[in-house]
Amino acid sequence: MKRFSLLLSVTMVAGVVSLLALENAPSIAFESSTKDFGKITQGQVLKHVFNFTNKGTGTLEIHSAEGS
Amino acid sequence: MLSAKSIKPGQSGQIEASVKTEGVAGKINKTITVVSNDPRQPQVQLTITALVEQEFPLSDQSLYFGAVPKGKEVVKELTITIPPGKKILSVESTDQNVTVKLVPGADGKDAKVVAVQRADAKEGYHFGNLVIKTTSASTPEIKVQVRGTITAAQAN
């Protein structure tokens, strides 16, 4: 029984920690996540800028942005 | 390309994407995966789509000579469609193992691009481009990739 309650309290601590993390969490929000150029002529280089805002309360860290 | 790696709350950032369409025809669909510390969406997919049209449609977008033994000549050809009022000025190969010539069609509406992998090509993998120059201002140059592998000569 003692062991069980200890396990329970560990789970609760973990739960509180993750709640705190979400409270201070960043939130990435893109204006638009798709861009359709329609018909284009071969040879053109298509350039587009995706804008995003951090709508959360924590600092947003971008780890990587890689194309397929 | 990314504007900044750390974005404070309320601030904005940019991801610049560029897609080359040389040697590509038809629908293209490119995906960019953005990985961040956002706990709700650690990965975001961005997509770029386009329909790539050719002013001078080609029957093939690239030519592959295959893997052939040294000493054997290989001929590959493709057809290029010429829009009204336009002409092809020249065809050159940047691959020294490949020679190329243009055979105009009878009515000027198309032409054959005949590429020859030379019999004296050196052993190994080779690649380059056929560079087709045209009178069109919007498509002054068309590149067609050529590649092939020359293997050791077959013993008789």
Backbone of each chain as ProteinMPNN parsed JSONL, in Angstrom:
{"seq_chain_A": "MKRFSLLLSVTMVAGVVSLLALENAPSIAFESSTKDFGKITQGQVLKHVFNFTNKGTGTLEIHSAEGS", "coords_chain_A": {"N_chain_A": [[0.836, -1.207, 0.0], [1.921, 1.168, 0.852], [3.883, 1.437, -1.027], [2.373, 1.728, -3.302], [1.093, 4.222, -2.905], [3.268, 5.877, -3.001], [4.072, 5.608, -5.631], [1.842, 6.705, -6.826], [2.05, 9.366, -5.977], [4.346, 10.128, -7.321], [3.453, 10.002, -9.944], [1.616, 12.076, -9.838], [3.259, 14.292, -9.385], [4.666, 14.309, -11.769], [2.568, 14.927, -13.455], [1.889, 17.541, -12.653], [4.229, 18.901, -13.31], [4.182, 18.666, -16.126], [1.931, 20.159, -16.689], [2.745, 22.698, -15.895], [4.704, 23.088, -17.777], [3.191, 23.316, -20.123], [1.873, 25.657, -19.575], [3.801, 27.569, -19.874], [4.3, 27.483, -22.536], [5.467, 27.615, -25.941], [3.79, 28.536, -29.007], [3.348, 27.707, -32.246], [2.213, 29.423, -35.048], [1.138, 29.477, -38.261], [0.53, 31.791, -40.915], [-0.372, 30.801, -43.296], [-0.17, 27.479, -44.389], [0.165, 26.431, -46.841], [1.071, 26.825, -50.293], [0.078, 27.521, -53.488], [1.257, 27.718, -56.669], [0.003, 27.57, -59.058], [-0.227, 27.438, -62.646], [2.936, 27.364, -64.073], [5.905, 28.304, -65.926], [8.356, 26.042, -67.034], [11.624, 26.039, -65.589], [11.56, 28.34, -64.15], [12.328, 29.672, -60.914], [10.73, 28.948, -58.012], [9.715, 30.99, -55.44], [8.911, 31.445, -52.069], [7.662, 32.892, -49.063], [7.0, 31.739, -45.91], [5.142, 32.929, -43.308], [5.185, 33.085, -39.782], [3.912, 33.197, -36.389], [4.707, 33.409, -32.953], [2.404, 32.448, -30.851], [2.239, 31.67, -28.304], [3.224, 31.481, -24.785], [5.777, 30.976, -24.136], [9.266, 30.917, -25.18], [9.777, 30.273, -28.567], [11.471, 27.713, -30.134], [12.99, 26.961, -33.096], [13.838, 23.962, -34.387], [14.486, 22.697, -36.782], [14.041, 23.117, -40.343], [13.174, 21.521, -43.017], [13.223, 20.556, -46.439], [11.485, 18.237, -48.62]], "CA_chain_A": [[0.0, 0.0, 0.0], [2.826, 2.314, 0.935], [4.557, 1.527, -2.32], [1.377, 2.214, -4.26], [0.866, 5.662, -2.723], [4.482, 6.552, -3.456], [3.975, 5.589, -7.09], [0.789, 7.648, -7.166], [2.527, 10.743, -5.795], [5.297, 10.377, -8.409], [2.64, 10.284, -11.122], [1.025, 13.405, -9.665], [4.315, 15.28, -9.583], [4.915, 14.356, -13.219], [1.414, 15.615, -14.041], [2.002, 18.974, -12.338], [5.35, 19.411, -14.106], [3.796, 18.817, -17.526], [0.98, 21.272, -16.741], [3.549, 23.914, -15.83], [5.384, 23.215, -19.071], [2.22, 23.792, -21.109], [1.531, 27.03, -19.232], [4.862, 28.416, -20.382], [4.65, 26.839, -23.801], [5.358, 28.367, -27.178], [2.765, 28.026, -29.919], [3.68, 28.146, -33.606], [0.999, 29.644, -35.839], [1.437, 29.958, -39.614], [-0.543, 32.519, -41.612], [-0.866, 29.779, -44.206], [0.847, 26.432, -44.48], [0.244, 25.935, -48.216], [1.192, 27.823, -51.362], [-0.112, 26.943, -54.817], [1.688, 28.676, -57.679], [-0.783, 27.388, -60.279], [0.566, 27.076, -63.823], [4.171, 28.145, -64.247], [6.74, 27.806, -67.022], [9.55, 25.312, -66.589], [12.857, 26.806, -65.509], [11.393, 29.378, -63.115], [12.59, 29.28, -59.531], [9.576, 29.368, -57.22], [10.138, 31.457, -54.116], [7.787, 31.788, -51.209], [7.986, 33.091, -47.648], [5.95, 31.344, -44.967], [5.222, 33.733, -42.088], [4.572, 32.481, -38.6], [3.968, 33.984, -35.157], [4.671, 32.634, -31.716], [1.219, 32.891, -30.116], [2.27, 31.08, -26.963], [3.789, 32.312, -23.718], [7.191, 30.613, -23.982], [10.09, 31.17, -26.367], [9.68, 29.22, -29.577], [12.757, 27.336, -30.729], [12.841, 26.161, -34.321], [14.969, 23.022, -34.438], [14.869, 22.497, -38.183], [13.032, 23.309, -41.396], [13.801, 20.824, -44.143], [12.361, 20.204, -47.552], [11.511, 16.838, -49.061]], "C_chain_A": [[0.868, 1.253, 0.0], [3.488, 2.555, -0.428], [3.61, 2.138, -3.363], [1.197, 3.738, -4.165], [2.083, 6.474, -3.184], [4.441, 6.697, -4.989], [2.976, 6.64, -7.579], [1.305, 9.088, -7.076], [3.55, 11.101, -6.883], [4.535, 10.748, -9.679], [2.053, 11.693, -11.052], [2.055, 14.507, -9.894], [4.587, 15.443, -11.084], [3.799, 15.13, -13.904], [1.499, 17.122, -13.825], [3.111, 19.601, -13.182], [4.919, 19.626, -15.559], [2.774, 19.94, -17.707], [1.716, 22.611, -16.756], [4.225, 24.172, -17.179], [4.434, 23.779, -20.119], [1.865, 25.27, -20.865], [2.547, 28.02, -19.819], [5.266, 27.984, -21.788], [4.575, 27.802, -24.984], [4.257, 27.772, -28.056], [3.029, 28.592, -31.316], [2.396, 28.27, -34.426], [1.393, 30.234, -37.199], [0.239, 30.708, -40.191], [-1.222, 31.559, -42.585], [0.222, 28.735, -44.35], [0.952, 25.854, -45.898], [0.408, 27.104, -49.183], [1.068, 27.1, -52.7], [0.253, 28.008, -55.851], [0.838, 28.589, -58.952], [0.109, 26.978, -61.429], [1.794, 27.973, -63.929], [4.985, 27.522, -65.394], [8.007, 27.173, -66.464], [10.788, 26.207, -66.596], [12.783, 27.906, -64.465], [11.789, 28.811, -61.755], [11.443, 29.84, -58.689], [10.057, 29.77, -55.832], [8.919, 31.863, -53.309], [8.263, 31.935, -49.764], [6.776, 32.689, -46.805], [6.153, 32.155, -43.675], [4.553, 32.998, -40.932], [4.763, 33.398, -37.395], [3.974, 33.029, -33.967], [3.52, 33.165, -30.862], [1.159, 32.321, -28.714], [2.893, 32.029, -25.959], [5.257, 31.981, -23.456], [7.953, 30.901, -25.258], [10.026, 29.969, -27.312], [11.072, 28.969, -30.159], [12.482, 26.492, -31.968], [14.069, 25.255, -34.413], [15.437, 22.813, -35.87], [13.697, 22.804, -39.106], [13.64, 22.72, -42.653], [12.792, 20.414, -45.195], [12.509, 18.757, -47.953], [12.283, 16.736, -50.353]], "O_chain_A": [[0.619, 2.228, -0.709], [3.628, 3.684, -0.899], [4.014, 2.956, -4.189], [1.154, 4.444, -5.173], [1.954, 7.591, -3.683], [4.735, 7.755, -5.546], [3.199, 7.348, -8.561], [1.049, 9.914, -7.952], [3.613, 12.251, -7.316], [4.91, 11.676, -10.396], [1.994, 12.409, -12.052], [1.76, 15.527, -10.518], [4.72, 16.556, -11.593], [4.053, 15.903, -14.828], [1.205, 17.894, -14.739], [2.949, 20.703, -13.707], [5.252, 20.648, -16.159], [2.746, 20.596, -18.748], [1.374, 23.524, -17.508], [4.305, 25.307, -17.651], [4.827, 24.628, -20.918], [1.598, 26.025, -21.8], [2.206, 29.139, -20.203], [6.428, 28.104, -22.177], [3.725, 28.691, -25.021], [3.848, 26.628, -27.857], [2.944, 29.8, -31.535], [1.596, 27.337, -34.488], [1.914, 31.347, -37.277], [-0.912, 30.319, -39.989], [-2.447, 31.503, -42.691], [1.404, 29.069, -44.425], [1.714, 24.919, -46.14], [-0.052, 28.217, -48.926], [1.842, 26.193, -53.008], [-0.366, 29.071, -55.902], [0.948, 29.447, -59.827], [1.088, 26.257, -61.234], [1.686, 29.199, -63.879], [4.774, 26.369, -65.771], [8.638, 27.7, -65.548], [10.972, 27.025, -67.497], [13.808, 28.357, -63.953], [11.607, 27.624, -61.484], [11.215, 31.049, -58.657], [10.717, 28.996, -55.139], [8.017, 32.536, -53.807], [9.142, 31.206, -49.305], [5.679, 33.225, -46.965], [7.203, 32.072, -43.038], [3.501, 32.378, -41.088], [5.647, 34.254, -37.378], [3.326, 31.983, -33.985], [3.647, 34.211, -30.225], [0.155, 32.467, -28.016], [3.071, 33.216, -26.229], [5.905, 32.638, -22.642], [7.347, 31.108, -26.309], [10.197, 28.819, -26.906], [11.751, 29.89, -30.613], [11.829, 25.45, -31.898], [15.199, 25.734, -34.505], [16.637, 22.758, -36.14], [12.533, 22.758, -38.708], [14.507, 23.326, -43.282], [11.676, 19.989, -44.894], [13.523, 18.121, -47.667], [12.427, 15.643, -50.901]]}, "seq_chain_B": "MLSAKSIKPGQSGQIEASVKTEGVAGKINKTITVVSNDPRQPQVQLTITALVEQEFPLSDQSLYFGAVPKGKEVVKELTITIPPGKKILSVESTDQNVTVKLVPGADGKDAKVVAVQRADAKEGYHFGNLVIKTTSASTPEIKVQVRGTITAAQAN", "coords_chain_B": {"N_chain_B": [[15.08, 28.36, -45.783], [15.711, 29.996, -42.768], [14.572, 32.709, -40.731], [15.164, 33.34, -38.011], [16.184, 31.433, -35.158], [15.213, 31.428, -32.557], [12.221, 32.513, -31.245], [10.524, 34.95, -29.589], [7.618, 35.168, -27.378], [4.772, 36.398, -29.086], [6.263, 37.432, -31.142], [7.325, 37.361, -34.64], [8.32, 35.124, -37.294], [10.102, 33.941, -40.237], [10.01, 31.596, -42.895], [11.844, 30.896, -45.607], [11.291, 29.585, -48.752], [12.526, 27.868, -51.609], [12.051, 26.593, -54.834], [13.347, 24.748, -57.436], [12.658, 24.444, -60.904], [13.801, 23.41, -63.117], [14.124, 20.944, -65.555], [11.884, 19.635, -64.689], [8.576, 18.478, -65.089], [5.011, 18.821, -65.244], [2.861, 18.108, -62.411], [4.029, 19.409, -59.343], [4.891, 18.807, -55.959], [5.952, 19.907, -53.065], [7.206, 19.387, -49.828], [7.795, 20.897, -46.698], [9.182, 20.279, -43.624], [8.717, 21.494, -40.462], [10.305, 21.592, -37.456], [9.791, 22.127, -34.075], [9.814, 23.42, -30.64], [7.224, 23.554, -29.832], [4.827, 22.209, -27.832], [2.321, 21.244, -28.541], [2.183, 21.008, -31.317], [4.713, 19.659, -32.484], [5.741, 19.149, -34.995], [5.298, 20.694, -38.095], [3.826, 20.69, -41.273], [4.611, 22.206, -44.302], [3.414, 23.063, -47.501], [4.192, 23.28, -50.977], [2.822, 23.759, -54.099], [2.611, 23.302, -57.656], [1.935, 23.599, -61.168], [3.896, 22.596, -63.617], [4.638, 23.833, -66.711], [5.825, 23.323, -70.058], [7.301, 25.411, -72.431], [8.506, 24.516, -74.67], [7.654, 21.544, -75.238], [8.999, 18.408, -74.185], [9.705, 15.05, -75.193], [11.028, 13.415, -73.452], [12.361, 13.986, -70.208], [14.904, 13.567, -69.353], [17.903, 11.798, -70.341], [18.995, 8.493, -70.245], [21.693, 6.444, -70.656], [22.176, 3.946, -69.769], [23.954, 1.051, -68.45], [26.715, 0.219, -70.112], [29.121, -1.783, -71.934], [32.52, -0.714, -72.473], [33.557, 0.789, -75.546], [31.333, 0.547, -77.075], [28.935, 2.176, -79.008], [26.161, 4.214, -78.118], [22.92, 5.252, -78.953], [20.543, 7.712, -78.231], [17.375, 9.312, -78.397], [15.279, 12.235, -78.334], [12.159, 13.967, -78.692], [11.437, 17.298, -79.459], [8.991, 19.702, -79.104], [8.125, 22.47, -81.036], [6.945, 25.665, -80.416], [4.652, 27.82, -82.299], [6.21, 30.308, -84.316], [8.603, 30.268, -82.955], [12.045, 29.253, -82.658], [14.717, 26.798, -82.677], [17.99, 27.371, -81.73], [20.535, 26.203, -81.175], [22.211, 23.169, -80.128], [24.004, 21.758, -77.524], [26.374, 19.649, -75.804], [27.305, 19.198, -72.448], [28.567, 17.103, -71.469], [31.402, 15.346, -71.961], [31.531, 12.807, -72.977], [29.387, 12.495, -74.523], [27.932, 13.22, -77.619], [25.952, 15.499, -79.524], [23.245, 16.144, -81.784], [20.992, 18.073, -83.818], [18.015, 17.279, -85.427], [15.979, 18.708, -87.575], [12.384, 18.722, -87.873], [10.17, 18.165, -90.715], [8.157, 20.131, -90.998], [8.841, 22.173, -89.261], [7.648, 22.184, -86.81], [8.479, 20.486, -84.919], [11.437, 18.843, -83.603], [14.156, 16.526, -83.667], [16.276, 15.522, -81.089], [19.282, 14.169, -81.134], [21.291, 12.149, -79.3], [24.507, 10.862, -78.706], [26.277, 8.435, -77.05], [29.619, 8.22, -76.868], [31.78, 5.826, -78.469], [34.369, 5.748, -77.59], [34.214, 6.504, -74.964], [35.24, 7.001, -71.581], [35.774, 4.551, -68.953], [33.411, 4.222, -66.29], [31.086, 6.303, -64.334], [29.221, 8.82, -65.906], [27.987, 12.133, -66.402], [25.95, 14.92, -67.456], [24.72, 17.826, -69.185], [22.4, 18.363, -71.87], [22.316, 21.212, -73.672], [19.957, 23.253, -74.892], [19.436, 25.864, -77.0], [17.162, 28.532, -77.581], [14.959, 30.742, -79.505], [13.181, 31.917, -77.869], [12.201, 34.355, -75.492], [11.259, 33.848, -72.961], [11.956, 31.196, -72.478], [14.929, 30.83, -72.927], [16.845, 28.887, -72.794], [17.101, 25.372, -72.549], [17.573, 22.665, -70.43], [18.62, 19.319, -70.532], [19.13, 16.526, -68.708], [21.799, 14.199, -69.089], [23.045, 10.905, -68.653], [25.126, 8.107, -67.838], [26.682, 4.843, -67.584], [29.82, 3.465, -68.09], [31.058, 0.337, -68.516], [33.661, -2.165, -67.927], [35.347, -3.338, -70.864], [33.901, -6.001, -72.758], [35.092, -9.324, -72.632], [36.268, -11.239, -75.376]], "CA_chain_B": [[15.94, 29.248, -45.012], [15.003, 30.44, -41.579], [14.97, 34.066, -40.339], [15.785, 33.272, -36.687], [15.856, 30.151, -34.538], [14.485, 31.673, -31.31], [11.176, 33.522, -31.43], [9.883, 35.257, -28.304], [6.148, 35.222, -27.476], [4.236, 37.568, -29.789], [7.091, 37.811, -32.288], [7.104, 36.594, -35.863], [9.482, 34.613, -38.014], [9.845, 33.614, -41.642], [10.723, 30.486, -43.509], [11.914, 31.147, -47.051], [11.426, 28.346, -49.51], [12.714, 28.05, -53.039], [11.929, 25.329, -55.566], [13.823, 24.833, -58.82], [11.793, 23.655, -61.79], [14.564, 22.955, -64.277], [14.063, 19.497, -65.741], [10.687, 19.08, -64.051], [7.36, 18.762, -65.844], [3.802, 18.319, -64.607], [2.554, 18.568, -61.052], [5.04, 19.234, -58.308], [4.375, 18.908, -54.604], [7.108, 19.899, -52.16], [6.843, 19.512, -48.421], [8.832, 21.34, -45.765], [8.816, 19.892, -42.264], [9.259, 22.423, -39.469], [10.34, 20.949, -36.144], [9.987, 23.146, -33.035], [9.523, 22.975, -29.27], [5.794, 23.71, -29.539], [4.416, 20.877, -27.354], [1.076, 20.784, -29.172], [2.473, 20.581, -32.693], [6.174, 19.67, -32.652], [6.069, 19.127, -36.427], [4.304, 21.322, -38.976], [4.14, 20.477, -42.68], [4.275, 23.288, -45.232], [3.472, 22.484, -48.848], [4.234, 24.141, -52.158], [2.403, 23.009, -55.273], [2.592, 24.043, -58.916], [1.831, 22.796, -62.383], [4.997, 23.085, -64.449], [4.396, 23.646, -68.143], [6.993, 23.582, -70.886], [7.036, 26.144, -73.665], [8.977, 23.564, -75.682], [7.473, 20.233, -74.597], [9.969, 17.366, -74.515], [9.184, 13.683, -75.034], [11.702, 12.877, -72.265], [12.969, 15.053, -69.408], [16.326, 13.254, -69.207], [18.281, 10.616, -71.125], [19.883, 7.579, -69.531], [22.275, 5.507, -71.617], [22.287, 2.631, -69.158], [25.316, 0.578, -68.175], [27.135, -0.514, -71.314], [30.566, -2.009, -71.972], [33.361, 0.236, -73.19], [33.763, 0.473, -76.957], [30.05, 0.428, -77.773], [28.232, 3.444, -79.157], [24.729, 4.112, -77.795], [22.183, 6.409, -79.457], [19.231, 7.967, -77.612], [16.835, 10.554, -78.943], [14.012, 12.737, -77.808], [11.5, 14.911, -79.601], [11.118, 18.576, -78.851], [7.919, 20.37, -79.853], [8.468, 23.891, -81.169], [5.729, 26.468, -80.531], [4.625, 28.678, -83.491], [6.976, 31.549, -84.263], [9.852, 30.092, -82.217], [13.036, 28.388, -83.304], [15.828, 26.298, -81.865], [19.228, 27.929, -82.27], [21.669, 25.283, -81.098], [22.213, 22.127, -79.102], [25.36, 21.385, -77.121], [26.459, 18.727, -74.679], [28.374, 19.519, -71.483], [29.163, 15.807, -71.109], [32.362, 15.088, -73.045], [31.32, 11.458, -73.519], [28.146, 12.509, -75.306], [27.823, 14.218, -78.68], [24.532, 15.702, -79.781], [22.896, 16.913, -82.982], [19.58, 18.395, -83.962], [17.447, 16.916, -86.729], [14.7, 19.419, -87.648], [11.27, 18.069, -88.529], [9.886, 18.731, -92.037], [7.271, 21.299, -90.933], [9.323, 23.149, -88.293], [6.868, 22.137, -85.562], [9.236, 19.726, -83.93], [12.792, 18.462, -83.99], [14.702, 15.412, -82.878], [17.583, 15.755, -80.478], [19.915, 12.845, -81.165], [22.48, 12.136, -78.438], [25.294, 9.644, -78.883], [27.336, 8.158, -76.073], [30.726, 7.847, -77.744], [32.374, 4.498, -78.295], [35.641, 5.882, -76.859], [33.958, 7.052, -73.623], [36.048, 6.35, -70.532], [35.059, 3.73, -67.989], [32.893, 4.902, -65.101], [29.816, 7.02, -64.429], [29.361, 10.174, -66.445], [26.729, 12.862, -66.523], [26.052, 16.305, -67.904], [23.464, 18.356, -69.72], [22.256, 18.841, -73.239], [21.844, 22.591, -73.544], [19.244, 23.614, -76.119], [19.171, 27.312, -77.006], [15.995, 28.84, -78.402], [14.724, 32.172, -79.75], [12.166, 32.402, -76.938], [12.708, 35.181, -74.397], [10.892, 33.261, -71.667], [12.711, 29.948, -72.319], [16.087, 30.932, -73.824], [17.705, 27.713, -72.676], [16.475, 24.191, -71.945], [18.601, 21.685, -70.069], [18.176, 17.928, -70.415], [20.232, 15.781, -68.098], [22.202, 12.92, -69.692], [23.943, 10.168, -67.77], [25.343, 6.724, -68.222], [27.821, 4.167, -66.955], [30.612, 2.642, -69.006], [31.679, -0.771, -67.776], [34.855, -2.719, -68.579], [35.061, -3.962, -72.159], [33.61, -7.43, -72.647], [36.127, -10.205, -73.201], [35.726, -12.039, -76.491]], "C_chain_B": [[15.113, 29.903, -43.903], [15.501, 31.815, -41.157], [15.69, 34.076, -38.984], [15.352, 31.972, -36.035], [15.021, 30.306, -33.269], [13.485, 32.803, -31.51], [10.468, 33.731, -30.096], [8.362, 35.319, -28.472], [5.685, 36.517, -28.148], [5.05, 37.982, -31.004], [6.873, 36.871, -33.471], [8.421, 36.141, -36.479], [9.088, 34.251, -39.43], [10.633, 32.391, -42.047], [10.67, 30.713, -45.013], [12.149, 29.843, -47.781], [11.69, 28.674, -50.972], [12.75, 26.684, -53.725], [12.387, 25.549, -56.996], [12.946, 23.96, -59.705], [12.497, 23.226, -63.08], [14.454, 21.426, -64.381], [12.867, 18.819, -65.099], [9.486, 19.413, -64.93], [6.17, 18.159, -65.122], [3.642, 18.851, -63.188], [3.76, 18.393, -60.134], [4.414, 19.524, -56.953], [5.56, 18.779, -53.654], [6.649, 20.135, -50.733], [8.04, 19.972, -47.598], [8.344, 20.957, -44.372], [9.516, 20.826, -41.284], [9.159, 21.756, -38.093], [10.648, 22.026, -35.094], [9.703, 22.571, -31.655], [8.078, 23.263, -28.867], [5.262, 22.342, -29.103], [3.155, 20.349, -28.035], [1.275, 20.35, -30.616], [3.987, 20.676, -32.959], [6.612, 19.606, -34.121], [4.942, 19.769, -37.221], [4.76, 21.081, -40.414], [3.684, 21.687, -43.5], [4.344, 22.692, -46.63], [3.448, 23.562, -49.92], [3.831, 23.286, -53.348], [2.438, 23.922, -56.496], [2.395, 23.06, -60.061], [2.848, 23.377, -63.366], [4.717, 22.77, -65.917], [5.657, 23.992, -68.923], [6.575, 24.349, -72.127], [7.446, 25.287, -74.866], [8.836, 22.156, -75.086], [8.476, 19.189, -75.111], [9.327, 15.991, -74.333], [9.811, 12.996, -73.821], [12.382, 14.023, -71.532], [14.46, 14.821, -69.166], [16.617, 12.018, -70.047], [19.275, 9.787, -70.323], [20.383, 6.524, -70.514], [22.409, 4.093, -71.062], [23.731, 2.289, -68.854], [25.736, -0.282, -69.357], [28.656, -0.697, -71.317], [31.291, -0.989, -72.843], [33.512, -0.195, -74.654], [32.473, 0.368, -77.755], [29.358, 1.794, -77.826], [26.748, 3.242, -78.828], [24.041, 5.403, -78.25], [20.836, 6.515, -78.738], [18.695, 9.252, -78.224], [15.543, 10.955, -78.244], [13.454, 13.748, -78.8], [11.159, 16.172, -78.828], [10.058, 19.25, -79.728], [8.2, 21.874, -79.846], [7.182, 24.71, -81.325], [5.805, 27.399, -81.75], [5.451, 29.955, -83.295], [8.307, 31.433, -83.535], [10.783, 29.135, -82.968], [14.054, 27.881, -82.296], [17.115, 26.764, -82.519], [20.375, 26.925, -82.271], [21.448, 24.225, -80.025], [23.661, 21.766, -78.801], [25.299, 20.405, -75.969], [27.592, 19.159, -73.757], [29.076, 18.243, -71.026], [30.102, 15.413, -72.255], [32.23, 13.688, -73.647], [30.086, 11.38, -74.412], [28.224, 13.599, -76.377], [26.345, 14.327, -79.046], [24.337, 16.458, -81.088], [21.379, 17.069, -83.06], [19.127, 17.997, -85.367], [16.079, 17.579, -86.823], [13.621, 18.602, -88.356], [10.935, 18.812, -89.822], [9.083, 20.039, -91.949], [7.697, 22.354, -89.924], [8.581, 23.134, -86.971], [7.549, 21.305, -84.494], [10.627, 19.409, -84.47], [13.219, 17.289, -83.122], [16.066, 15.819, -82.342], [18.216, 14.377, -80.351], [21.227, 12.912, -80.374], [23.19, 10.795, -78.568], [26.332, 9.535, -77.768], [28.482, 7.541, -76.861], [31.303, 6.469, -77.414], [33.678, 4.585, -77.499], [35.457, 6.503, -75.469], [34.735, 6.258, -72.577], [35.164, 5.574, -69.573], [34.586, 4.555, -66.797], [31.572, 5.606, -65.379], [30.08, 8.399, -65.03], [27.992, 10.832, -66.514], [26.999, 14.291, -66.958], [24.704, 16.752, -68.422], [23.546, 18.552, -71.224], [21.668, 20.241, -73.082], [21.263, 23.011, -74.891], [18.925, 25.097, -76.047], [18.054, 27.626, -78.001], [15.886, 30.36, -78.615], [13.707, 32.759, -78.769], [12.787, 33.197, -75.799], [12.396, 34.541, -73.045], [11.579, 31.916, -71.412], [13.931, 29.995, -73.238], [16.943, 29.665, -73.856], [16.947, 26.581, -72.0], [17.601, 23.214, -71.629], [17.981, 20.305, -69.919], [19.347, 17.146, -69.832], [20.504, 14.483, -68.863], [23.141, 12.222, -68.702], [24.075, 8.731, -68.245], [26.544, 6.156, -67.5], [28.511, 3.307, -68.003], [31.31, 1.579, -68.164], [32.896, -1.274, -68.553], [34.454, -3.425, -69.88], [34.856, -5.461, -71.992], [34.729, -8.25, -73.299], [35.502, -11.044, -74.303], [35.999, -13.524, -76.313]], "O_chain_B": [[13.966, 30.301, -44.107], [16.702, 32.081, -41.21], [16.711, 34.745, -38.83], [14.271, 31.46, -36.326], [14.218, 29.434, -32.937], [13.854, 33.913, -31.895], [9.884, 32.8, -29.542], [7.871, 35.503, -29.585], [6.159, 37.602, -27.81], [4.592, 38.79, -31.811], [6.333, 35.772, -33.343], [9.483, 36.705, -36.215], [7.91, 34.25, -39.785], [11.763, 32.176, -41.609], [9.597, 30.721, -45.616], [13.078, 29.095, -47.475], [11.146, 29.639, -51.509], [13.397, 25.749, -53.252], [11.878, 26.429, -57.689], [12.538, 22.87, -59.306], [11.859, 22.741, -64.015], [14.669, 20.714, -63.4], [12.824, 17.595, -64.974], [9.396, 20.521, -65.458], [6.287, 17.122, -64.469], [4.2, 19.883, -62.817], [4.423, 17.356, -60.151], [3.529, 20.371, -56.822], [6.102, 17.691, -53.462], [5.8, 20.988, -50.475], [9.157, 19.49, -47.783], [7.218, 21.279, -43.993], [10.742, 20.935, -41.276], [8.072, 21.405, -37.633], [11.64, 22.746, -35.208], [9.392, 21.389, -31.514], [7.747, 23.218, -27.682], [5.241, 21.408, -29.905], [2.945, 19.138, -28.098], [0.609, 19.428, -31.086], [4.47, 21.63, -33.568], [7.741, 19.975, -34.445], [3.772, 19.43, -37.041], [5.937, 21.247, -40.735], [2.539, 22.13, -43.406], [5.238, 21.897, -46.918], [2.789, 24.594, -49.793], [4.41, 22.227, -53.589], [2.313, 25.142, -56.388], [2.652, 21.862, -59.935], [2.687, 24.487, -63.874], [4.578, 21.612, -66.31], [6.45, 24.837, -68.509], [5.61, 23.982, -72.797], [6.82, 25.328, -75.925], [9.784, 21.634, -74.498], [8.755, 19.106, -76.307], [8.51, 15.791, -73.434], [9.206, 12.104, -73.227], [12.92, 14.932, -72.163], [15.192, 15.748, -68.819], [15.705, 11.281, -70.422], [20.26, 10.303, -69.795], [19.593, 5.805, -71.126], [22.719, 3.157, -71.799], [24.622, 3.129, -68.982], [25.195, -1.365, -69.581], [29.388, 0.129, -70.771], [30.742, -0.474, -73.817], [33.584, -1.386, -74.959], [32.502, 0.13, -78.962], [29.218, 2.472, -76.808], [26.152, 2.234, -79.207], [24.515, 6.504, -77.969], [20.088, 5.541, -78.646], [19.457, 10.168, -78.534], [14.832, 10.138, -77.658], [14.177, 14.304, -79.627], [10.662, 16.123, -77.703], [10.219, 19.352, -80.944], [8.475, 22.468, -78.803], [6.414, 24.48, -82.259], [6.902, 27.735, -82.194], [5.393, 30.593, -82.244], [9.071, 32.398, -83.498], [10.351, 28.33, -83.793], [14.23, 28.447, -81.217], [17.311, 26.577, -83.719], [21.103, 26.809, -83.257], [20.607, 24.377, -79.138], [24.447, 21.502, -79.711], [24.305, 20.334, -75.247], [28.698, 19.452, -74.211], [30.059, 18.296, -70.287], [29.656, 15.177, -73.377], [32.771, 13.425, -74.721], [29.781, 10.333, -74.983], [28.542, 14.751, -76.082], [25.585, 13.371, -78.897], [25.152, 17.304, -81.457], [20.612, 16.315, -82.461], [19.771, 18.332, -86.361], [15.115, 17.092, -86.231], [13.903, 17.882, -89.314], [11.36, 19.951, -90.013], [9.307, 20.954, -92.742], [6.985, 23.342, -89.74], [8.842, 23.966, -86.101], [7.231, 21.41, -83.309], [10.942, 19.673, -85.63], [12.723, 17.087, -82.014], [16.892, 16.385, -83.056], [17.762, 13.533, -79.579], [22.149, 13.641, -80.739], [22.562, 9.736, -78.545], [27.154, 10.43, -77.575], [28.335, 6.471, -77.45], [31.311, 6.023, -76.267], [34.059, 3.632, -76.819], [36.422, 6.973, -74.864], [34.873, 5.038, -72.662], [33.985, 5.879, -69.394], [35.276, 5.472, -66.352], [31.015, 5.529, -66.474], [31.063, 9.055, -64.686], [26.971, 10.162, -66.664], [28.114, 14.8, -66.846], [23.676, 16.139, -68.136], [24.601, 18.862, -71.777], [20.64, 20.42, -72.43], [21.974, 23.111, -75.891], [18.223, 25.541, -75.138], [18.0, 27.074, -79.1], [16.608, 31.147, -78.002], [13.404, 33.95, -78.825], [13.779, 32.772, -75.207], [13.169, 34.674, -72.097], [11.767, 31.531, -70.258], [13.971, 29.272, -74.233], [17.667, 29.41, -74.818], [16.243, 26.79, -71.012], [18.473, 22.968, -72.462], [16.952, 20.139, -69.264], [20.432, 17.118, -70.413], [19.578, 13.762, -69.236], [23.925, 12.869, -68.009], [23.221, 8.22, -68.97], [27.323, 6.885, -66.886], [27.872, 2.526, -68.708], [32.05, 1.887, -67.229], [33.134, -0.863, -69.689], [33.382, -4.021, -69.983], [35.536, -6.111, -71.199], [35.235, -7.907, -74.368], [34.365, -11.501, -74.188], [35.61, -14.329, -77.159]]}, "name": "protein", "num_of_chains": 2, "seq": "MKRFSLLLSVTMVAGVVSLLALENAPSIAFESSTKDFGKITQGQVLKHVFNFTNKGTGTLEIHSAEGSMLSAKSIKPGQSGQIEASVKTEGVAGKINKTITVVSNDPRQPQVQLTITALVEQEFPLSDQSLYFGAVPKGKEVVKELTITIPPGKKILSVESTDQNVTVKLVPGADGKDAKVVAVQRADAKEGYHFGNLVIKTTSASTPEIKVQVRGTITAAQAN"}
